[in-house]
Amino acid sequence: MTAAFSQLPDKLKAIAEAGLYRSRRVIDAPQGINLLIDGKNCVNFCSNDYLGLANHPEVVSAFKTAVDRYGVGSGSAHLICGHSTSHHALEEELAAFTGRDRALLFSTGYMANIGVMSALLGRGDAVFEDRLNHASLLDGGLMSGARFKRYAHADVENLTVHLNKATGNKLIVTDGVFSMDGDFAPLQVLSDTAKAGAAWLMVDDAHGLGVIGEHGGGLLEYYRLNQEDVPILMGTLGKGFGTFGAFIAGSDELIETLIQKARTYIYTTALPPAVAEATRASLKIVIAENWRRDKLKKLADRFRVGAGQLGLDVVNPLDATSLNSNHITSAIQPIIIGDSQRAVAISNDLLKSGFLVSAIRPPTVPKGSARLRVTFSALHEECQVDRLLDALNKAAR
Ligand SMILES: *Cc1c(COP(=O)(O)O)cnc(C)c1O
């Protein structure tokens, strides 16, 4: 009889040999565009703190004031005694911000996605997901017990084929801005398709909220989609908002259903109230400071054009002549490398030149599409983008 789990060393070795071994970097500085790694300064091009709010003085000060007032821990789950005035106020502000009846806070986006799908779907229902959806959406769909169909990326025709065969409650689920590609779901068509097929549409706009739309309302603001067009909106607070947590926004019935039935809402400790207060401060900045979005777009566009000119395999290329046109751009601008080992080697080279860019490998992205996931922050400068392009050009040769 072999001992339990004796295969672990071999499995770890296989992961390493495939160039897929994951390890953590220890960061010794607040989040920002300048990080200290192993005593060495580098410019951070892989954070999701797109607007530069994770260490914003007003956000930090709101957090500190709230800790003095409420302490650190929330004490329990929301339904026992952990739901504070801070959580409640933030929920109301998020509902107003997204133009939905109500919003409900979750401790993480991963839990929000799993909670919603498990609460709404069961055997006899059907869920349809874009192939490139975030892992938490795929897990949520699988765990729900509903029939699970993946459709080709952003391919509404392919979705419709599946949709027409389905029975029971039908839920279409998509990233808004795709987390590893930085492109956009065709939300208007998806919404029309959902309505025609008597399905609901759920959009996870983790990477669009704060970044896209005149007031940072994300892709739904940009496409002007209301609660009837997109009945379920999921947003995270750890990315553009710079804090932590997540929320679901939608109708009163949806939110009440989640409070009754979403296990990842019911059976977990509420966020610390100070995190909610910090997020309230961050939400004010998100709404008011449009310059952060403008700057972010300018930087990402500069990179899209420059990388294309260097012949790098940009996922979302942009022609220099379109620079001042009315297109949208996300903060995520990956360069496809293909081979996992090569992506890691280039990422290591970039770090030696002082740039932190993460190599994203399978199974996070499809096989053969390992990439450098370059992300921008409103706090970067144009000259840093140019220097990154320079370093990329050298490293990718
Ligand atoms: C980051 C992310 C999540 C998970 O959110 P957390 O709050 O980090 O758990 C969910 N969906 C997408 C698209 C994401 O990028």
The ligand as an SDF file (V2000), in Angstrom:
LIG
                    3D

 15 15  0  0  0  0  0  0  0  0999 V2000
  -10.4320   39.2810   -9.7250 C   0  0  0  0  0  0  0  0  0  0  0  0
  -11.6650   38.7600  -10.3670 C   0  0  0  0  0  0  0  0  0  0  0  0
  -12.6430   38.1160   -9.6160 C   0  0  0  0  0  0  0  0  0  0  0  0
  -12.4450   37.7740   -8.1640 C   0  0  0  0  0  0  0  0  0  0  0  0
  -12.5430   38.8850   -7.3600 O   0  0  0  0  0  0  0  0  0  0  0  0
  -11.8390   38.8800   -5.9200 P   0  0  0  0  0  0  0  0  0  0  0  0
  -12.5030   39.9520   -5.1730 O   0  0  0  0  0  0  0  0  0  0  0  0
  -10.3970   39.1070   -6.1660 O   0  0  0  0  0  0  0  0  0  0  0  0
  -12.1010   37.5180   -5.3410 O   0  0  0  0  0  0  0  0  0  0  0  0
  -13.7970   37.7560  -10.2490 C   0  0  0  0  0  0  0  0  0  0  0  0
  -13.9860   37.9910  -11.5640 N   0  0  0  0  0  0  0  0  0  0  0  0
  -13.0440   38.5780  -12.3290 C   0  0  0  0  0  0  0  0  0  0  0  0
  -13.3050   38.8140  -13.7740 C   0  0  0  0  0  0  0  0  0  0  0  0
  -11.8460   38.9730  -11.7490 C   0  0  0  0  0  0  0  0  0  0  0  0
  -10.9020   39.5180  -12.4940 O   0  0  0  0  0  0  0  0  0  0  0  0
  1  2  1  0
  2  3  1  0
  2 14  2  0
  3  4  1  0
  3 10  2  0
  4  5  1  0
  5  6  1  0
  6  7  2  0
  6  8  1  0
  6  9  1  0
 10 11  1  0
 11 12  2  0
 12 13  1  0
 12 14  1  0
 14 15  1  0
M  END
$$$$
